[in-house]
């Protein structure tokens, strides 16, 4: 997971601008709830720490829920809060960031970390809006399990563990098969590991990385051939280790780091078995 800088926004100014641009009936409802919304903004990090203790300010009030959700449309192009949306995307794009959830695709959507249908008071809170890719946005959806208290990792507030957890198993037979898995290291507490597992499960990351890995490696067979012909298996091994080190700069658990670490240690793959990649089905 990629850590992103928190958006640099004046949350109250965003809220007041939104309220000033609403129809009188919605504005009245929102003005009546303004203190509650500001308090909820102040509680945001506490909610992230233990969501089981919090229910939405709008819980049970359809009128307030509707009024709060209506603010979000003001972020659309040409609307008063377009600048809020743009500033969040600009921060991600200026760092050439991939989607913080899958670390693969380009960002193109805003995800409400605490889903707006469960916590409409955070519908336009910049800290709750994370730039993500289309796939992750769709898969995460309204995910917010208050029963077990396990939230996914928050790109602005959570540090993803930097202990090795993601492993790749390589099997070279008629084809090269690649399988990702998570291992619970002793240094990681159960709660944190539960969040990691949840993230992988909801975003379908094992299968996603497996497919991405096959596609990436298949493109490199000619490069492996040249390296192997000139420098033998030790040459190929060092090339793969260098690729692993490069990927580790993005994080020890980056899917490419786990992939190249495993490949560089696989004797069969490095002694010509990589050619079996061409026989690997793409799904
Ligand atoms: Zn993604």
Boltz pocket constraint, residues with backbone or C-beta under 6 A from the ligand:
constraints:
  - pocket:
      binder: B
      contacts: [[A, 99], [A, 100], [A, 101], [A, 102], [A, 103], [A, 104], [A, 105], [A, 132], [A, 133], [A, 134], [A, 135], [A, 136], [A, 137]]
      max_distance: 6.0
